[in-house]
Amino acid sequence: MRTPRAPWLLDYAYAHRGLWRQGAAPENSLPAFAAARMAGLGVELDVRISADGEAMVFHDSTLERMTKAKGYTNSRTAAELSRLRLLGHEATIPTLAEALDVLEDTPTLVELKVNHGSEGPLERRVVHVLAHHPGPVAVMSFNPATLSEIAGLAPDLPRGLLCEGWRRGHAPLFPWTRRALVRAFTETPHPPPDFIACEVSALATFGRPAAETLRAPLIAWTVRTRAQIDRAERHAHAMIFENLDPGLVRPARTELV
């Protein structure tokens, strides 16, 4: 494995959308980020573009699941989104800058939610916000073109490619053969990622072979059970976890069995 561009990347387990739980702090909220920071964890969070070009911390493309509002997230301005309370809590949708202010020096993985063909506005805003943040941070996306945009705007910013495996009833993200999967990472017009973040169920068949070919760190997502902890520890260098006691997830290892 080559030396990571972000040497801190393998020193932490990452709380998925912050350290949230049902009935407590909601996902992707300032209280969830504060809880993760206090627990000494890293954090993974999601960002989407608002109607007026702000980077908002929110996972879904629509508002129904997490708020009492309806419609597309990107149809509302930052001010409108910031007034929406997350269900079951007083917390509202934060901007990326607000989240980073709470996280301070917490190692943070920022996932950019960008549809193919819509690249540009969110990447530029995220790079601008991160340029003013002193803490350790890396960006991730399922969209390789987004990572290319980031590479052009901020060449030194660590970039991770997200990937997932086969789901029944859905087309795979890449052809389901190991050779083709690895080739999807290595024979591409886009710059190679600095790390790979792979769905925990596809670590052995997809993530680890690709990571070994690129000699890149491998992060498992989203780890939710003891069995998945074991799988992540066998195949990955770090993990993104959810709804687990933080004491069960250990910092990453640089050597795999």
C-alpha positions as CSV (number, residue, x, y, z in Angstrom):
1,M,0.0,0.0,0.0
2,R,1.3,3.4,-0.9
3,T,1.6,6.1,1.7
4,P,-1.8,7.8,2.1
5,R,-2.1,11.4,1.0
6,A,-3.9,11.8,4.3
7,P,-1.8,10.1,7.0
8,W,-4.5,10.5,9.5
9,L,-7.0,8.5,7.4
10,L,-6.2,5.1,8.9
11,D,-6.1,6.2,12.5
12,Y,-9.8,6.4,13.1
13,A,-13.2,4.7,12.9
14,Y,-15.7,7.1,11.3
15,A,-19.3,7.7,12.7
16,H,-21.7,7.5,9.7
17,R,-23.5,10.8,9.5
18,G,-22.2,11.6,13.0
19,L,-22.8,9.7,16.2
20,W,-26.6,9.6,16.0
21,R,-29.3,7.3,17.3
22,Q,-33.1,7.0,17.0
23,G,-34.7,9.2,19.6
24,A,-31.5,11.2,20.2
25,A,-29.4,13.3,17.9
26,P,-30.5,12.9,14.2
27,E,-28.2,11.9,11.4
28,N,-26.1,14.7,9.8
29,S,-26.9,17.1,12.6
30,L,-24.7,19.4,14.7
31,P,-25.5,17.4,17.9
32,A,-24.5,14.2,16.2
33,F,-21.2,15.7,15.1
34,A,-20.5,17.1,18.5
35,A,-21.1,13.7,20.1
36,A,-18.7,12.0,17.7
37,R,-16.0,14.7,18.4
38,M,-16.5,14.2,22.2
39,A,-16.1,10.4,21.7
40,G,-12.8,10.8,19.8
41,L,-14.2,9.4,16.5
42,G,-13.8,10.5,13.0
43,V,-17.0,11.5,11.1
44,E,-18.5,10.9,7.7
45,L,-21.1,13.3,6.4
46,D,-23.1,14.1,3.2
47,V,-23.4,17.3,1.3
48,R,-25.8,18.5,-1.4
49,I,-26.2,21.8,-3.2
50,S,-28.9,24.2,-2.3
51,A,-30.9,26.3,-4.9
52,D,-28.5,29.2,-4.3
53,G,-25.3,27.3,-4.4
54,E,-24.5,26.5,-0.7
55,A,-23.1,23.1,0.5
56,M,-25.8,21.7,2.9
57,V,-25.2,18.7,5.1
58,F,-28.1,16.4,4.1
59,H,-28.2,12.9,2.7
60,D,-31.4,12.6,0.7
61,S,-32.3,14.2,-2.6
62,T,-35.8,14.8,-1.2
63,L,-36.8,16.2,2.2
64,E,-39.6,13.9,3.3
65,R,-37.7,11.3,5.3
66,M,-35.9,13.7,7.6
67,T,-38.1,16.7,7.8
68,K,-41.8,17.7,7.6
69,A,-41.2,19.4,4.3
70,K,-41.6,17.9,0.8
71,G,-39.8,18.3,-2.5
72,Y,-36.3,18.2,-3.7
73,T,-33.5,19.3,-1.4
74,N,-31.9,21.4,-4.2
75,S,-35.1,23.3,-4.8
76,R,-34.7,25.2,-1.5
77,T,-32.3,28.0,-0.7
78,A,-29.7,27.6,2.1
79,A,-31.8,29.9,4.3
80,E,-34.9,27.9,3.7
81,L,-33.2,24.6,4.4
82,S,-31.6,26.0,7.5
83,R,-35.0,26.7,8.9
84,L,-36.2,23.1,8.5
85,R,-36.1,21.0,11.7
86,L,-34.9,17.4,11.5
87,L,-37.7,15.1,12.6
88,G,-37.9,14.5,16.3
89,H,-35.4,17.1,17.3
90,E,-34.8,20.9,17.4
91,A,-31.7,20.6,15.2
92,T,-32.0,22.0,11.7
93,I,-30.1,21.3,8.4
94,P,-26.6,22.7,8.8
95,T,-24.3,24.1,6.1
96,L,-21.0,22.4,5.6
97,A,-19.2,25.4,7.2
98,E,-21.4,25.1,10.3
99,A,-20.7,21.4,10.6
100,L,-17.0,21.9,10.3
101,D,-17.0,24.6,13.0
102,V,-18.5,22.1,15.4
103,L,-16.2,19.3,14.3
104,E,-13.0,21.5,14.7
105,D,-10.0,19.1,14.4
106,T,-12.1,15.9,14.0
107,P,-11.0,13.9,11.0
108,T,-13.9,14.2,8.5
109,L,-14.9,12.4,5.3
110,V,-17.2,14.6,3.2
111,E,-19.3,12.7,0.7
112,L,-20.5,14.9,-2.2
113,K,-23.9,13.9,-3.6
114,V,-23.7,14.9,-7.3
115,N,-25.6,13.4,-10.2
116,H,-23.8,12.7,-13.4
117,G,-23.9,15.7,-15.6
118,S,-24.4,18.1,-12.7
119,E,-20.8,18.4,-11.7
120,G,-19.3,21.8,-10.9
121,P,-21.3,24.0,-8.5
122,L,-21.1,21.7,-5.4
123,E,-17.5,20.8,-6.0
124,R,-16.5,24.5,-6.2
125,R,-18.4,25.4,-3.1
126,V,-17.0,22.5,-1.1
127,V,-13.4,23.3,-2.1
128,H,-14.0,26.9,-1.0
129,V,-15.4,25.9,2.4
130,L,-12.6,23.4,3.0
131,A,-9.9,25.9,2.1
132,H,-10.9,27.8,5.2
133,H,-11.0,24.7,7.5
134,P,-7.8,23.8,9.4
135,G,-8.9,20.3,10.4
136,P,-8.1,17.0,8.6
137,V,-10.6,16.3,5.8
138,A,-11.0,14.2,2.7
139,V,-13.8,14.1,0.1
140,M,-15.6,11.1,-1.4
141,S,-18.1,10.5,-4.1
142,F,-19.7,7.7,-6.1
143,N,-19.2,10.0,-9.1
144,P,-15.7,9.8,-10.6
145,A,-16.3,13.0,-12.5
146,T,-16.8,14.8,-9.2
147,L,-13.4,13.6,-8.0
148,S,-11.9,14.8,-11.3
149,E,-13.4,18.2,-10.6
150,I,-12.0,18.2,-7.1
151,A,-8.6,17.2,-8.4
152,G,-8.5,20.2,-10.8
153,L,-9.7,22.6,-8.1
154,A,-7.7,21.4,-5.1
155,P,-5.0,18.8,-6.2
156,D,-3.8,18.3,-2.6
157,L,-7.2,17.4,-1.2
158,P,-7.5,13.7,-0.6
159,R,-10.1,12.0,-2.7
160,G,-12.0,8.7,-2.2
161,L,-14.1,6.7,-4.7
162,L,-17.2,5.1,-3.2
163,C,-18.4,1.8,-4.6
164,E,-21.0,-0.8,-3.9
165,G,-21.7,-4.4,-4.9
166,W,-24.6,-6.2,-6.5
167,R,-28.1,-5.7,-5.2
168,R,-30.9,-8.0,-6.3
169,G,-33.2,-6.2,-8.7
170,H,-30.7,-3.5,-9.5
171,A,-27.9,-3.2,-12.0
172,P,-24.4,-3.3,-10.5
173,L,-22.4,-0.1,-10.5
174,F,-19.7,-1.9,-12.5
175,P,-19.8,-5.3,-14.4
176,W,-19.8,-8.1,-11.9
177,T,-16.4,-9.7,-12.7
178,R,-13.4,-9.1,-10.6
179,R,-11.2,-8.2,-13.6
180,A,-13.7,-5.8,-15.0
181,L,-14.3,-4.2,-11.5
182,V,-10.6,-3.6,-11.0
183,R,-10.3,-2.3,-14.6
184,A,-13.0,0.2,-13.8
185,F,-10.6,1.9,-11.3
186,T,-7.4,1.6,-13.3
187,E,-8.4,2.1,-16.9
188,T,-10.3,5.4,-16.6
189,P,-9.8,9.0,-17.9
190,H,-10.2,10.2,-14.3
191,P,-7.3,10.6,-11.8
192,P,-7.0,7.5,-9.6
193,P,-8.5,7.9,-6.1
194,D,-6.3,8.2,-3.0
195,F,-8.5,5.7,-1.3
196,I,-11.5,3.5,-1.9
197,A,-14.6,3.3,0.3
198,C,-16.5,0.1,-0.4
199,E,-19.8,-1.3,0.8
200,V,-19.0,-3.9,3.5
201,S,-20.7,-6.8,1.7
202,A,-18.5,-6.3,-1.4
203,L,-15.1,-5.9,0.3
204,A,-13.7,-9.3,-0.6
205,T,-15.1,-9.5,-4.2
206,F,-14.6,-5.9,-5.2
207,G,-13.1,-3.4,-2.7
208,R,-10.0,-5.3,-1.7
209,P,-8.9,-6.4,-5.2
210,A,-9.3,-2.9,-6.5
211,A,-7.5,-1.4,-3.5
212,E,-4.6,-3.8,-3.9
213,T,-4.3,-3.0,-7.6
214,L,-4.2,0.7,-6.8
215,R,-2.1,0.1,-3.7
216,A,-4.6,2.4,-2.0
217,P,-6.3,2.3,1.5
218,L,-9.7,0.6,1.7
219,I,-12.5,1.9,4.0
220,A,-15.6,-0.3,4.7
221,W,-19.1,1.2,4.9
222,T,-21.6,1.0,6.6
223,V,-20.7,-1.4,9.4
224,R,-23.7,-2.1,11.6
225,T,-23.2,-5.6,13.1
226,R,-20.5,-7.6,14.9
227,A,-20.3,-9.8,11.8
228,Q,-19.7,-6.8,9.6
229,I,-17.0,-5.6,12.1
230,D,-15.2,-8.9,11.6
231,R,-15.5,-8.6,7.8
232,A,-14.2,-5.1,7.8
233,E,-11.3,-6.0,10.1
234,R,-10.4,-8.9,7.7
235,H,-10.5,-6.9,4.5
236,A,-10.3,-3.1,5.1
237,H,-8.0,-0.6,6.7
238,A,-10.7,1.4,8.3
239,M,-14.5,1.5,8.8
240,I,-17.5,3.8,8.7
241,F,-20.0,2.5,11.3
242,E,-23.5,3.2,12.5
243,N,-25.6,2.4,15.6
244,L,-22.8,0.5,17.3
245,D,-21.1,1.1,20.6
246,P,-18.0,3.1,19.7
247,G,-16.1,0.8,22.0
248,L,-16.7,-2.1,19.6
249,V,-15.0,-0.4,16.6
250,R,-11.2,-0.2,16.7
251,P,-8.9,2.2,14.9
252,A,-7.7,1.0,11.5
253,R,-4.9,-1.3,10.8
254,T,-2.4,-0.8,8.0
255,E,-1.7,-4.6,7.6
256,L,-4.4,-7.1,6.5
257,V,-4.5,-10.8,7.2
